[in-house]
């Protein structure tokens, strides 16, 4: 009787262990299912991102580089009149931008960029006194002395 009682207790312990293992296996199956769903969702997102990158690259290729180059030339030419520190900063920003974008720039823009932070002589100031008339389309300027 004792022996049967011990055997029953042992079998009950085995049954509880099996039930616990069954619960754990169910939980693992649920987690694997969620993991598979997450993998599918991630793959779908990666596919969408890849397509978006292709679309963006296509649009970027189609956009006019001429407009960008024209704007760069204009900015660099107007930057010549800025202070040295602003010109140095602009040169650094442009250089880093083009290096990271791996853009091949035309020679004139490279020349403008290369000499952007060069020291410049002081601008000459010209004072004009008197009255003058600018006659257009004849290449002539008439000068009238200032009357006292």
PyMOL commands that set and color helices and strands:
alter all, ss='L'
color gray80, all
select helices_A, chain A and resi 2-62+65-79+84-101+107-114
alter helices_A, ss='H'
color red, helices_A
select strands_A, chain A and resi 131-135+140-144
alter strands_A, ss='S'
color yellow, strands_A
deselect
rebuild
show_as cartoon
